[in-house]
Amino acid sequence: MSIDYGEKIPNNINLANDKTLQRALEHWQPHFLDWWREMGPSDFASADVYLRTAIGVDAQGWANYGTVKMPDYRWGIFLADPFPDRSIGFGDSFGQPVWQQVPGEFRSQFRRLIVTQGDTEPASVEQQHLLGHTCPSLYDLRNLFQINVEEGRHLWAMVYLLHAYFGRDGREEAEELLARHSGDVDKPRILGTFNEPIEDWLSFLCFTYFTDRDGKFQLKSLAESSFDPLARTCRFMLTEEAHHMFVGETGLGRVVRRTLEVMKEIGTDDVEAIRRQGAVDLPLLQRYLNFWFSSSLDLFGSEVSSNAASSFANGIKGRPDETTQYQDHICADVTCELDVPDGHGGLKKEVVGMRNAMNEVLREAYVKDCEIGLKRWNMQIKRSGYAFELKLPSSRFRRAIGAWANVPTDLEGKPISHEEFERHLPGWSPSTADKAFVKSLMQRVVQPGKMAAWIAPPDRGVNNLAVDYEYVRLP
Ligand code: BYC
């Protein structure tokens, strides 16, 4: 029986005429579905969910809404439209035509980046496996599921590249993407943050705010790649990524709003009094921000990285918005100065080649982007008449990768002793008691339009529907 590929796997890669790719994907797809059933949202397979499905890359195609059962979701493969005559935008081959195939000499570097990117997508679905059980509203439950299916699609996007351009190695890597699991002792996910448990919705909102934003920066850098199919794939993924960050930013804003309402109702900012009302006190939120921000900073890799330098030199991975944000696209003889630990409890300046510092360039741009939400939430707090200010910790704080890995510092990034760090940590990062309290708040709310006590309703619903629309119909 012939399969309608456009229907089963929506795509704009002419899958119907590519027999080799069809065979590879037909082999992989049942494994993906088994993985989704086992590791995807637990217990919601028969729920009807109001989801958007990408069926094309234009405005109508990429935001196609309807009610679907998640196992029947149509995970598609899409590349953003090509830029005609696109040329290499950075590195040693600047100005030459982009590549439609992977050059042999860069094959393993590309494979490694695509596998690392691909690995994060199913990892995040695994991390969020149980969250549906404690949703604060049907609106939020639907957003969680939207993110989950799109992360599934992003996995498809990377698997497509592996199958289409990396032959047998690529097919093996695609299988491995389903074999590693978040937090697994023997076969963990590649990057640290993707092995952290996400057991409550406050963590989920921090993750979508901070970790999905790393996704934005990494995808933007890969969207500059000279390997055009990778660039176009990532460009399309970015349109979906925006919603994930929206969930984080508005979600945390709603937490702040609810806390401020409670503070107003009870006329105090006393932590215990706020907690008795079932809301999240702001110092507790700050500790969650500290944790997820510092963990996500590690995702940019080491400050000084020869991998990053060769990726830039070879036109493999650029900087976000390379064309519009930078004048010098070669960066061959430029240096920059970094603060690194001096090994004696202080810091020193180190001059490094700009190409070697590309991870840090990205991280700094990311930190600036992270500030935007905090400014907004702080405005809310200020308008309510409270002096409390949410702050991002220093990017040296609690790092596990790079020059500052395992160098104890305070929140301002001042090096301190290990003893002092351990003593202060429960005030800087969520303590066991904080986590237990947040867990106690996680009660499932599924009446349409109702919200849990710790989060305010959103300003508006999804796709112009009302907030009290039944976004998920439970069986
Ligand atoms: N944890 O030279 P170095 C997303 C490894 S998020 C553990 O410093 P390099 C999403 C590194 O792999 C975006 N290991 O770094 C968000 C290397 O190992 P090998 C994901 C780490 O190579 C939410 C070694 O340390 N996208 O999309 O310059 C939901 C030395 O590395 C970590 C990408 O990551 C860590 N945090 O760059 C869903 C883009 N950091 O190979 C999805 C693709 C580094 O020596 N990846 N290591 O064994 C890359 O661009 C680069 O691999 C990195 C690191 C930026 C990660």
Boltz pocket constraint, residues with backbone or C-beta under 6 A from the ligand:
constraints:
  - pocket:
      binder: B
      contacts: [[A, 112], [A, 113], [A, 114], [A, 116], [A, 117], [A, 120], [A, 121], [A, 124], [A, 151], [A, 190], [A, 191], [A, 192], [A, 193], [A, 207], [A, 211], [A, 212], [A, 213], [A, 214], [A, 215], [A, 216], [A, 218], [A, 219], [A, 295], [A, 298], [A, 299], [A, 300], [A, 301], [A, 302], [A, 303], [A, 304], [A, 305], [A, 306], [A, 307], [A, 308], [A, 317], [A, 359], [A, 401]]
      max_distance: 6.0
